[in-house]
């Protein structure tokens, strides 16, 4: 190894960032508060009817869903009573909800570059202070409806809402999940977003086991790792890697999000019946993951329904 690389890697280590990816794939010494290594997260609970279908299918298949990512198309398309209904169902079933809110960069009339081939590489950050305030306002509307978890993909927004949480403008129990659209895929990036207040992080869907191992060494927050992802993101299906992912990166949420593309399946004008059928397939995939974990990694534990560290919606 050159002296230059040695100097750089030693400096990274002093910052608490591994100087190399974790090629030795050591067992993670970390877990959820209840000692569990893995949990199930299902994305795309778009409407109250989708939540109802997911809960019904999970009971039918004896699947424990610990957390959902809701309204990926944007909670701004849901009326207030629908948000409250989703919060109540999740509370009753002891499921943590991470809500995806508007305003979005793509909704901004001035955001023309987002529709161009090279513009998509400029990131999903919000344009201007007005849009940041609209985004947080929709978060506050969800808080009023009882939701206590939110997806964040903009580091500037994460910094603001973390400070709002610290000062009591946002309930102290609220959790922030850092989105895959933030593009983080290294221990250095994970350490940064954790320092800004993220409670969990969704790395890019194609990160290797050594990269996951290095991220785990750098941070304590749960990692939300895709087991299946939409075709437009690569279409990876890592079901048989799930035991190794949990072993080196625990605590992890196994994230389930199949489909053609997020643009296709989360358009707000997609029929509610479409989402009801798709969510049933997602629950089936969760059952497959549960079966494989039991078969190939029985020593790695999952959480029971309603684990005490889950942040549930608040219902009047």
C-alpha positions, 0 to 999 in steps of 0.5 A: 500500500502506498504511503498516501493511501495509508495516510488517508485511511489512517485519517479516516479511521481516526474519524470513526470511518473504516479505511477499507470496506469490510472484506473480512465480513465479521459478525455485526455486534449490534442489534435492535433494542430487543436483541433482534437482528432483522425486521421487515419493512414494506414500501408502498402503502399508498392509501388507507385501502392499501394498509387494510389489504396489507394487514389482511394478507399479513394475518393470512400468511402469518407475516410480521410487518414491523414497519411500512413506508407509506404514500411513496407517491406523496401524502399530499395526495391523501386527505386528512381523514385518510391519513388519520385512518392509516395512522389508526390501523397502524397503531392497532396493528403495532406497525411503525409508519414512515410517511413520504410527504410533499412538496417534491423537487419534481413538483416544482414548476422550475425544476425542468432539469429533473426531466432531462437525462443528465438532470436526474443526476443532480439529486432529489434535493428541494429547490429553494426555501419556499419548497423546503417550507412546503415540505415541512408543512406537509410533515406537520399535517401528518404529525397532526394526523398522528404520524411519527415517522418520515422519509427525508432525502435532503440533508438540508431538510434533515438538519432543519427537522432534527433541530425542530425536533430538539426544540419541541416544534416536532414531537421528540419521539418522531423518527427520520429515515434517510432515503435511498434518493439521498444516494448514500452508499459509504460509511462516510455518508452514513456517518454524516446523515446519522450526525444530522439526526437520521434514525435509520438509513436506506443505502443504495440497493446494489451495495456489496456485503463488504460495503454494508459491513463497513457502514455498520462499523461506522454507525449504530442506526438500523440500515434499511436494505433492499431485498427486492427493488423495482426494475428501474433501480436494477431489479435486484432480488437478494433473498438468498443473501438476506442471512449474510446481510443480517449477519454483517449489518444487523440491525437491518430492516429488509426492505421490499419494493418490487415493480417496474419503476417507482414512477409507474407504480406510485403515480397518484392516479394508479387505481387503489385496486392496483395497490391492493393487489401489489401489496399482497405480493409484497407480503408474500415476498416477506413470507419468503424472506421469513422462511429463508431466514428461518431455514438458513439463519435460525440463530439470527432473531427477528422482533415480535409484533409491536417491539417496544422501540417501534415508534407507533402513530399517535391516535386520539 
